[in-house]
Amino acid sequence: MNPIDVAVICKALADSNRLQITQMLSDGEKCACKLLERFDITQPTLSHHMRILCESGLVDVRKEGKWNHYSLNGDTFRALNQFFADLSCSPKNDEVDCQ
């Protein structure tokens, strides 16, 4: 994952509603109607948040009839975790430790 992709993801997660949505999706797929029940926001506002999460690659959408069902994109989260795991303060070769 490149730094530009990480920046887009961080920007998507910089909103408390979107963070809560990702937490809700962490235990499985949810219909938009279930997500909307949890928040004091309008359906267009939820759609805005979901569009940002989907465009960042964090969330996938599956349409079933008139309903949208959302789930986390595991590949994106694994790549993001790896990106952050690769950031390290351990000295490499002759580099100075960043303590």
C-alpha positions, 0 to 999 in steps of 0.5 A: 500500500502506498502513502497516497492510499494510506492518506485517503484511508486516514482521511476517511477514518478521520470522522467519528461517524465513519469510525463508528460505522467501521466498528459496527461492520467489524462483526459482519455485514450490515444493511444500511437500514441497521446502520441508520438506526444507530445514528441521529443522521439522515439517510443522505448523510449516511449515504455520504459517509458510506460513499467515502468509506467505499471509495477509500476501499475500506468498505464493500457494498452488496446490493440486494433489491432496494437495500445496500449491505455493507461489509469491511474489505479485509484485504484493505485492512490487512494492507493498512495494518502491514503499512503501519507495521512496517513503520518502525523506530528500529535502527537499520544498519548505521542509522540512528535509533529514533528514541 
